[in-house]
């Protein structure tokens, strides 16, 4: 990794990309005393970032059976780091560590059993969960449909109110004097940004643009995800519920005010067009089977976004003199952002080796150093 000059208080930093990672880094660097300018091609208050469309789950166990072990380890760090950051933001109420629940219809219980075996195989004694019968499920989530006979309670997992978090971060950035530029697409270079108004020079440029950074990362791809946002006062879940199915794993995440985010799809496509009829029907019908009371829920929003991913589906931080890029959080944004942001900030602050440096600092697959 090429050497990078450690910043002292008062240096100028440009952060390209105002998604979750960009906002976290801008906020922390402002607290360090740097002069930070934040740029995004979209609107800052309702950002086009995947972090806005996401459900905000911090679920390392759920991801273990389909991801590298390092994703679980970084997720464990996230479970410890998010409460600290939310305390610093004076927003601890956005964090909900109530675990997550996995269920399957009787005909699909083999999927649940296979998940449990895979989890045990991946983590052994570290796989903390409880097996529940119908009575146990009803005790945890009384509004869950009564046809489920078995479930798994992953008690250590959490979720957060992601849209409110993004708003609080932006508010903190503005309050600390950050210079914020929405609807301002940029291209990044070592120590410089190309903006619609011309080139600007900074002591350091940090590129967190997700799929917008493809000119710098040719192997970066977007993975389509689709969500429904619904509202109902008839159903009350206190934690994310996942429904195991042979073709998909649906998740339902409760949000404040009777709102729920429902998703399942992961499509190898960069199509940003509206949600398909098939996806809408599958998400809606699966939601109804979790609780028939969802039948009267009102659809508030149908979301489509692209998750940035490299070929190994892992995040990477690359450092050059005057430029740091951080990208590839895939569908694990809230799970991995604390580890990625922590590594990036450690580089800027001139600290020694950090956890996961061997993963995050590895060159992205099929990348060429500029």
C-alpha positions, 0 to 999 in steps of 0.5 A, spaced: 500 500 500 503 506 498 504 511 503 499 516 505 500 523 509 497 523 516 492 529 516 493 534 522 487 538 524 485 543 519 487 539 513 482 539 507 478 533 506 473 532 500 468 526 501 465 523 495 459 520 496 454 521 501 451 514 503 452 511 509 460 510 509 461 517 506 457 520 512 460 516 517 467 518 515 465 525 514 462 526 521 468 523 524 473 527 520 469 533 522 470 531 529 477 530 528 478 538 526 478 537 519 475 542 514 470 537 510 466 537 504 461 532 502 459 531 495 453 527 492 450 526 485 443 526 488 439 529 493 442 529 500 436 529 504 433 523 500 439 520 498 439 515 492 444 511 496 443 503 497 443 505 505 436 509 504 433 503 501 436 498 505 432 495 512 438 497 516 439 490 519 446 488 523 445 480 522 452 477 522 449 470 524 444 470 518 449 472 513 454 467 516 452 461 511 452 465 505 458 469 506 466 469 508 467 468 515 470 475 515 463 478 514 461 475 521 467 477 524 466 484 522 459 484 524 461 482 531 465 489 531 458 492 528 454 490 534 459 493 539 461 499 535 454 502 533 451 503 540 457 507 541 456 512 535 449 512 536 451 515 543 455 520 540 450 522 535 445 523 541 441 518 538 441 511 542 434 510 541 435 508 533 439 502 535 434 496 537 438 489 539 432 485 540 435 479 536 432 476 529 427 470 528 427 465 523 421 461 521 419 456 515 412 454 513 411 446 515 413 444 508 419 448 508 422 446 515 428 443 511 430 449 509 430 452 516 434 445 519 439 446 513 440 453 515 441 451 522 446 445 520 450 450 516 451 455 522 453 450 526 458 448 521 461 455 520 461 457 527 461 451 532 460 453 539 460 461 537 453 460 533 448 462 539 441 461 538 435 458 541 430 453 537 423 455 539 417 451 538 410 454 536 409 456 543 416 460 544 414 463 537 408 466 540 411 468 546 416 472 542 412 475 536 404 474 538 402 477 531 406 472 527 401 467 524 399 461 528 402 455 523 409 456 524 411 450 528 419 451 529 423 457 529 430 460 530 431 466 535 438 469 534 438 473 540 445 477 539 442 480 532 440 487 531 437 493 527 437 500 527 432 506 524 437 507 518 433 513 514 433 517 521 440 515 522 442 518 515 438 524 517 442 525 524 449 524 520 447 529 515 445 534 521 451 533 525 455 534 519 452 541 517 452 543 525 460 541 525 461 546 519 461 541 514 460 543 507 455 539 503 454 539 496 448 535 493 446 534 486 453 535 484 456 529 481 464 529 481 470 525 479 476 523 484 483 524 483 489 524 488 488 531 491 483 533 487 475 533 485 472 534 478 466 538 479 461 541 474 464 548 476 471 545 475 477 542 479 478 543 486 484 541 490 484 538 497 489 535 502 485 528 501 480 525 497 476 520 500 471 516 494 465 512 497 461 513 491 458 506 491 456 504 484 458 511 482 465 510 482 465 505 476 470 509 472 475 508 478 473 501 479 472 497 473 470 490 476 465 494 480 458 491 479 451 493 481 447 488 484 439 489 484 435 489 490 427 490 491 423 492 497 416 494 499 415 499 504 408 498 508 404 501 513 399 497 518 397 498 525 394 491 525 401 488 526 406 489 531 413 485 530 419 487 535 424 484 531 426 482 524 423 476 522 426 472 516 422 467 512 426 461 509 423 458 502 427 454 497 427 460 492 428 466 497 429 468 504 424 474 505 425 479 511 421 483 514 424 489 519 419 493 523 420 501 523 417 506 527 410 508 526 407 502 524 412 501 518 415 495 515 420 494 510 420 487 506 425 485 502 428 478 499 431 479 492 438 479 490 438 479 482 445 480 478 442 485 474 444 493 474 437 494 471 434 500 476 427 500 473 421 499 478 420 493 481 417 487 477 410 484 478 413 477 480 417 480 485 411 485 488 407 478 488 412 474 491 414 479 497 406 481 498 404 474 498 410 471 503 408 477 507 401 475 508 403 468 510 407 471 516 401 474 518 394 475 515 393 482 518 398 484 513 392 484 508 390 491 509 397 494 510 398 500 505 404 500 500 407 506 501 413 505 497 417 500 492 424 501 492 429 499 487 437 500 488 444 497 486 448 494 491 456 495 490 460 489 489 466 486 487 467 479 484 469 477 491 463 480 494 467 483 500 469 491 501 476 494 499 479 500 501 485 502 497 490 508 499 494 512 494 498 519 496 492 524 496 486 519 495 483 513 499 477 509 496 472 505 500 467 500 496 464 494 495 459 493 501 455 489 497 448 488 501 452 488 508 452 496 508 450 497 516 453 490 518 460 492 515 460 500 515 463 500 522 469 496 520 470 499 513 470 506 516 474 504 522 480 502 517 479 508 513 479 512 519 485 509 522 489 510 516 488 517 516 489 518 523 496 514 522 494 509 527 497 502 526 495 495 524 487 495 525 483 489 525 481 486 518 486 490 515 488 484 511 481 483 508 480 491 507 487 493 504 487 487 499 486 489 492 479 488 489 479 482 484 482 484 477 483 491 479 489 495 477 492 501 481 492 507 477 
